[in-house]
Amino acid sequence: MTGEIAIGSARVALAWPQTYYNDSGLAVAAVAKRHHLLDDVEHIIVVHDELDLEPGRLKVKIGGGLAGNNGLRSIKAHLHSDGFVRVRIGVGKPPNPVYGADHVLRRPGKSERADLDAAIEHAADAVEMIVREGVDAAMGVYNQMNQPD
């Protein structure tokens, strides 16, 4: 599912993959092809959950390791690049790594939900800043924020 919005003078396509998470690359590549971004993957922004960040914490980065994230692995494989921008929303580590999928699919508690809701708002703001001012500006702001507290 996709939609288009304007952020300043930029046209932005928003996409919600209808694939399984581990096959996200199929959807991302199709949207990238439709919008002529296969050779400009640095213009692709992927917002995703991140086990390596505490719940509600937000980080912006370009490329890098996949940390066992099969959705990112699929996107990298289908784009043939890891040069896309990532807005990572922390969900924290499960008590046992075996339960990673169950951990990200579970319903968060009230306090954690509040942190995640705030992080989602920050993620939307970060995407807008990336589009308007560039990824370096967004990293400078959002990677330094003391969140959550």
CYANA upper distance limits for C-alpha pairs under 8 A (distance plus 0.5 A):
  1 MET  CA     15 ALA  CA      6.18
  1 MET  CA     16 TRP  CA      5.75
  1 MET  CA     17 PRO  CA      6.79
  1 MET  CA     18 GLN  CA      7.23
  2 THR  CA     13 ALA  CA      7.14
  2 THR  CA     14 LEU  CA      5.90
  2 THR  CA     15 ALA  CA      4.75
  2 THR  CA     16 TRP  CA      6.79
  3 GLY  CA     13 ALA  CA      6.17
  3 GLY  CA     14 LEU  CA      5.67
  3 GLY  CA     15 ALA  CA      7.03
  4 GLU  CA     11 ARG  CA      7.31
  4 GLU  CA     12 VAL  CA      6.01
  4 GLU  CA     13 ALA  CA      4.86
  4 GLU  CA     14 LEU  CA      6.39
  5 ILE  CA     11 ARG  CA      6.43
  5 ILE  CA     12 VAL  CA      5.80
  5 ILE  CA     13 ALA  CA      6.99
  5 ILE  CA     14 LEU  CA      8.05
  6 ALA  CA     10 ALA  CA      6.05
  6 ALA  CA     11 ARG  CA      5.13
  6 ALA  CA     12 VAL  CA      6.31
  7 ILE  CA     11 ARG  CA      7.00
  7 ILE  CA     12 VAL  CA      7.35
  7 ILE  CA    128 GLU  CA      7.10
  7 ILE  CA    131 VAL  CA      7.58
  7 ILE  CA    132 ARG  CA      7.65
  8 GLY  CA    132 ARG  CA      7.37
 10 ALA  CA    131 VAL  CA      7.88
 10 ALA  CA    132 ARG  CA      8.45
 15 ALA  CA     28 VAL  CA      8.48
 15 ALA  CA     31 VAL  CA      8.08
 17 PRO  CA     21 TYR  CA      8.43
 17 PRO  CA     24 SER  CA      6.92
 17 PRO  CA     27 ALA  CA      6.05
 17 PRO  CA     28 VAL  CA      7.91
 18 GLN  CA     27 ALA  CA      7.92
 19 THR  CA     23 ASP  CA      6.45
 19 THR  CA     24 SER  CA      6.58
 19 THR  CA     26 LEU  CA      8.08
 19 THR  CA     27 ALA  CA      7.33
 20 TYR  CA     24 SER  CA      7.03
 21 TYR  CA     70 ASN  CA      8.08
 21 TYR  CA     71 GLY  CA      5.81
 22 ASN  CA     70 ASN  CA      5.51
 22 ASN  CA     71 GLY  CA      4.82
 22 ASN  CA     72 LEU  CA      8.42
 22 ASN  CA     73 ARG  CA      8.43
 22 ASN  CA     74 SER  CA      6.91
 23 ASP  CA     27 ALA  CA      8.14
 23 ASP  CA     70 ASN  CA      8.36
 23 ASP  CA     71 GLY  CA      6.65
 23 ASP  CA     74 SER  CA      6.22
 23 ASP  CA     75 ILE  CA      8.25
 24 SER  CA     28 VAL  CA      6.73
 24 SER  CA     71 GLY  CA      5.85
 24 SER  CA     72 LEU  CA      8.00
 24 SER  CA     74 SER  CA      6.50
 24 SER  CA     75 ILE  CA      6.47
 25 GLY  CA     29 ALA  CA      6.28
 25 GLY  CA     71 GLY  CA      7.45
 25 GLY  CA     72 LEU  CA      7.97
 25 GLY  CA     73 ARG  CA      8.33
 25 GLY  CA     74 SER  CA      5.01
 25 GLY  CA     75 ILE  CA      4.06
 25 GLY  CA     76 LYS  CA      7.50
 25 GLY  CA     77 ALA  CA      7.51
 25 GLY  CA     78 HIS  CA      5.77
 25 GLY  CA     79 LEU  CA      7.79
 26 LEU  CA     30 ALA  CA      6.78
 26 LEU  CA     74 SER  CA      7.98
 26 LEU  CA     75 ILE  CA      7.75
 26 LEU  CA     78 HIS  CA      7.05
 27 ALA  CA     31 VAL  CA      6.77
 28 VAL  CA     32 ALA  CA      6.50
 28 VAL  CA     75 ILE  CA      7.04
 28 VAL  CA     78 HIS  CA      8.44
 28 VAL  CA     79 LEU  CA      8.49
 29 ALA  CA     33 LYS  CA      6.47
 29 ALA  CA     38 LEU  CA      7.82
 29 ALA  CA     75 ILE  CA      7.81
 29 ALA  CA     78 HIS  CA      6.43
 29 ALA  CA     79 LEU  CA      6.47
 30 ALA  CA     34 ARG  CA      6.66
 31 VAL  CA     35 HIS  CA      6.70
 32 ALA  CA     36 HIS  CA      6.37
 32 ALA  CA     37 LEU  CA      5.19
 32 ALA  CA     38 LEU  CA      5.98
 32 ALA  CA     41 VAL  CA      8.39
 32 ALA  CA     44 ILE  CA      8.17
 33 LYS  CA     37 LEU  CA      6.49
 33 LYS  CA     38 LEU  CA      6.22
 36 HIS  CA     40 ASP  CA      8.38
 37 LEU  CA     41 VAL  CA      6.34
 37 LEU  CA     43 HIS  CA      7.60
 37 LEU  CA     44 ILE  CA      8.03
 38 LEU  CA     79 LEU  CA      7.11
 40 ASP  CA     44 ILE  CA      8.24
 41 VAL  CA     79 LEU  CA      7.97
 41 VAL  CA     81 SER  CA      7.93
 41 VAL  CA     83 GLY  CA      6.48
 41 VAL  CA     84 PHE  CA      5.60
 42 GLU  CA     62 ILE  CA      8.33
 42 GLU  CA     83 GLY  CA      6.04
 42 GLU  CA     84 PHE  CA      5.07
 42 GLU  CA     85 VAL  CA      6.62
 43 HIS  CA     84 PHE  CA      7.24
 43 HIS  CA     85 VAL  CA      7.81
 44 ILE  CA     84 PHE  CA      5.77
 44 ILE  CA     85 VAL  CA      6.57
 45 ILE  CA     84 PHE  CA      6.62
 45 ILE  CA     85 VAL  CA      5.14
 45 ILE  CA     86 ARG  CA      6.19
 45 ILE  CA     87 VAL  CA      7.63
 45 ILE  CA    127 VAL  CA      7.91
 46 VAL  CA     84 PHE  CA      7.78
 46 VAL  CA     85 VAL  CA      6.66
 46 VAL  CA     86 ARG  CA      5.41
 46 VAL  CA     87 VAL  CA      6.64
 47 VAL  CA     86 ARG  CA      6.36
 47 VAL  CA     87 VAL  CA      5.12
 47 VAL  CA     88 ARG  CA      6.47
 47 VAL  CA     89 ILE  CA      7.90
 47 VAL  CA    123 ALA  CA      7.97
 48 HIS  CA     86 ARG  CA      7.88
 48 HIS  CA     87 VAL  CA      6.93
 48 HIS  CA     88 ARG  CA      5.78
 48 HIS  CA     89 ILE  CA      6.55
 49 ASP  CA     88 ARG  CA      6.25
 49 ASP  CA     89 ILE  CA      5.27
 49 ASP  CA     90 GLY  CA      6.32
 49 ASP  CA     91 VAL  CA      6.73
 49 ASP  CA    104 VAL  CA      8.23
 50 GLU  CA     88 ARG  CA      6.18
 50 GLU  CA     89 ILE  CA      6.03
 50 GLU  CA     90 GLY  CA      5.16
 50 GLU  CA     91 VAL  CA      6.29
 50 GLU  CA     92 GLY  CA      7.62
 51 LEU  CA     90 GLY  CA      6.50
 51 LEU  CA     91 VAL  CA      5.90
 51 LEU  CA     92 GLY  CA      5.23
 51 LEU  CA     93 LYS  CA      5.47
 51 LEU  CA     94 PRO  CA      8.36
 51 LEU  CA    100 GLY  CA      8.42
 52 ASP  CA     90 GLY  CA      7.29
 52 ASP  CA     91 VAL  CA      8.29
 52 ASP  CA     92 GLY  CA      6.59
 52 ASP  CA     93 LYS  CA      6.87
 53 LEU  CA     57 ARG  CA      6.57
 53 LEU  CA     58 LEU  CA      8.11
 53 LEU  CA     89 ILE  CA      7.78
 53 LEU  CA     90 GLY  CA      4.73
 53 LEU  CA     91 VAL  CA      6.88
 53 LEU  CA     92 GLY  CA      5.90
 53 LEU  CA     93 LYS  CA      8.19
 54 GLU  CA     90 GLY  CA      5.56
 54 GLU  CA     91 VAL  CA      6.31
 54 GLU  CA     92 GLY  CA      4.79
 54 GLU  CA     93 LYS  CA      7.94
 55 PRO  CA     89 ILE  CA      8.05
 55 PRO  CA     90 GLY  CA      5.10
 55 PRO  CA     91 VAL  CA      4.60
 55 PRO  CA     92 GLY  CA      5.44
 55 PRO  CA    112 GLU  CA      6.95
 55 PRO  CA    115 ASP  CA      7.11
 55 PRO  CA    116 LEU  CA      7.05
 55 PRO  CA    148 PRO  CA      8.24
 56 GLY  CA     89 ILE  CA      6.79
 56 GLY  CA     90 GLY  CA      5.72
 56 GLY  CA     91 VAL  CA      6.99
 56 GLY  CA    112 GLU  CA      7.78
 56 GLY  CA    115 ASP  CA      5.05
 56 GLY  CA    116 LEU  CA      5.04
 56 GLY  CA    117 ASP  CA      8.19
 56 GLY  CA    118 ALA  CA      7.48
 56 GLY  CA    119 ALA  CA      5.54
 56 GLY  CA    147 GLN  CA      7.42
 56 GLY  CA    148 PRO  CA      6.32
 57 ARG  CA     89 ILE  CA      6.48
 57 ARG  CA     90 GLY  CA      5.44
 57 ARG  CA     91 VAL  CA      8.41
 57 ARG  CA    115 ASP  CA      8.44
 57 ARG  CA    119 ALA  CA      6.98
 57 ARG  CA    147 GLN  CA      5.95
 57 ARG  CA    148 PRO  CA      6.45
 58 LEU  CA     87 VAL  CA      7.57
 58 LEU  CA     88 ARG  CA      6.08
 58 LEU  CA     89 ILE  CA      5.29
 58 LEU  CA     90 GLY  CA      6.59
 58 LEU  CA    119 ALA  CA      6.76
 58 LEU  CA    122 HIS  CA      8.07
 58 LEU  CA    123 ALA  CA      7.61
 58 LEU  CA    142 TYR  CA      7.25
 58 LEU  CA    143 ASN  CA      7.43
 58 LEU  CA    147 GLN  CA      8.00
 59 LYS  CA     87 VAL  CA      6.42
 59 LYS  CA     88 ARG  CA      5.67
 59 LYS  CA     89 ILE  CA      7.36
 59 LYS  CA    139 MET  CA      7.71
 59 LYS  CA    142 TYR  CA      6.68
 59 LYS  CA    143 ASN  CA      5.52
 60 VAL  CA     85 VAL  CA      7.85
 60 VAL  CA     86 ARG  CA      6.16
 60 VAL  CA     87 VAL  CA      5.10
 60 VAL  CA     88 ARG  CA      6.66
 60 VAL  CA    126 ALA  CA      8.38
 60 VAL  CA    135 VAL  CA      8.22
 60 VAL  CA    138 ALA  CA      7.45
 60 VAL  CA    139 MET  CA      5.81
 60 VAL  CA    142 TYR  CA      7.33
 60 VAL  CA    143 ASN  CA      6.86
 61 LYS  CA     85 VAL  CA      6.38
 61 LYS  CA     86 ARG  CA      5.78
 61 LYS  CA     87 VAL  CA      7.20
 61 LYS  CA     88 ARG  CA      8.48
 61 LYS  CA    135 VAL  CA      8.28
 61 LYS  CA    139 MET  CA      7.31
 62 ILE  CA     82 ASP  CA      8.38
 62 ILE  CA     83 GLY  CA      6.46
 62 ILE  CA     84 PHE  CA      6.38
 62 ILE  CA     85 VAL  CA      4.96
 62 ILE  CA     86 ARG  CA      6.47
 63 GLY  CA     82 ASP  CA      5.29
 63 GLY  CA     83 GLY  CA      5.12
 63 GLY  CA     84 PHE  CA      6.34
 63 GLY  CA     85 VAL  CA      6.96
 63 GLY  CA     86 ARG  CA      7.80
 64 GLY  CA     82 ASP  CA      7.35
 66 LEU  CA     70 ASN  CA      8.27
 66 LEU  CA     72 LEU  CA      6.68
 66 LEU  CA     73 ARG  CA      6.81
 68 GLY  CA     73 ARG  CA      8.29
 69 ASN  CA     73 ARG  CA      6.74
 70 ASN  CA     74 SER  CA      6.58
 71 GLY  CA     75 ILE  CA      6.83
 72 LEU  CA     76 LYS  CA      6.57
 73 ARG  CA     77 ALA  CA      6.64
 74 SER  CA     78 HIS  CA      6.66
 75 ILE  CA     79 LEU  CA      6.49
 75 ILE  CA     82 ASP  CA      8.44
 76 LYS  CA     80 HIS  CA      6.04
 76 LYS  CA     81 SER  CA      5.66
 76 LYS  CA     82 ASP  CA      5.59
 77 ALA  CA     81 SER  CA      7.52
 85 VAL  CA    135 VAL  CA      8.15
 87 VAL  CA    123 ALA  CA      7.02
 87 VAL  CA    126 ALA  CA      8.09
 87 VAL  CA    127 VAL  CA      8.14
 89 ILE  CA    116 LEU  CA      8.27
 89 ILE  CA    119 ALA  CA      7.03
 89 ILE  CA    120 ILE  CA      7.90
 89 ILE  CA    123 ALA  CA      7.97
 90 GLY  CA    116 LEU  CA      8.44
 91 VAL  CA    104 VAL  CA      7.44
 91 VAL  CA    116 LEU  CA      8.22
 93 LYS  CA     97 PRO  CA      7.95
 93 LYS  CA    100 GLY  CA      7.92
 93 LYS  CA    103 HIS  CA      8.24
 94 PRO  CA     99 TYR  CA      6.80
 94 PRO  CA    100 GLY  CA      6.49
 94 PRO  CA    103 HIS  CA      6.23
 95 PRO  CA     99 TYR  CA      8.20
 96 ASN  CA    100 GLY  CA      8.04
 99 TYR  CA    103 HIS  CA      6.48
100 GLY  CA    104 VAL  CA      6.96
101 ALA  CA    105 LEU  CA      6.74
102 ASP  CA    106 ARG  CA      6.43
108 PRO  CA    112 GLU  CA      6.32
108 PRO  CA    113 ARG  CA      6.01
109 GLY  CA    113 ARG  CA      6.33
110 LYS  CA    114 ALA  CA      6.86
111 SER  CA    115 ASP  CA      7.02
112 GLU  CA    116 LEU  CA      6.64
113 ARG  CA    117 ASP  CA      6.50
114 ALA  CA    118 ALA  CA      6.78
115 ASP  CA    119 ALA  CA      6.67
115 ASP  CA    148 PRO  CA      6.75
116 LEU  CA    120 ILE  CA      6.59
117 ASP  CA    121 GLU  CA      6.97
118 ALA  CA    122 HIS  CA      6.76
119 ALA  CA    123 ALA  CA      6.45
120 ILE  CA    124 ALA  CA      6.81
121 GLU  CA    125 ASP  CA      6.84
122 HIS  CA    126 ALA  CA      6.48
123 ALA  CA    127 VAL  CA      6.70
124 ALA  CA    128 GLU  CA      6.89
125 ASP  CA    129 MET  CA      6.72
126 ALA  CA    130 ILE  CA      6.58
126 ALA  CA    138 ALA  CA      6.39
126 ALA  CA    142 TYR  CA      7.53
127 VAL  CA    131 VAL  CA      6.79
128 GLU  CA    132 ARG  CA      6.61
129 MET  CA    133 GLU  CA      5.91
129 MET  CA    134 GLY  CA      7.10
129 MET  CA    135 VAL  CA      8.04
129 MET  CA    137 ALA  CA      7.79
129 MET  CA    138 ALA  CA      6.26
130 ILE  CA    134 GLY  CA      4.82
130 ILE  CA    135 VAL  CA      5.16
130 ILE  CA    136 ASP  CA      8.30
130 ILE  CA    137 ALA  CA      7.64
130 ILE  CA    138 ALA  CA      6.16
131 VAL  CA    135 VAL  CA      8.23
133 GLU  CA    137 ALA  CA      6.60
133 GLU  CA    138 ALA  CA      8.00
134 GLY  CA    138 ALA  CA      7.13
135 VAL  CA    139 MET  CA      6.57
136 ASP  CA    140 GLY  CA      6.61
137 ALA  CA    141 VAL  CA      6.91
138 ALA  CA    142 TYR  CA      6.32
138 ALA  CA    143 ASN  CA      8.24
139 MET  CA    143 ASN  CA      5.66
139 MET  CA    144 GLN  CA      8.18
140 GLY  CA    144 GLN  CA      6.86
141 VAL  CA    145 MET  CA      7.00
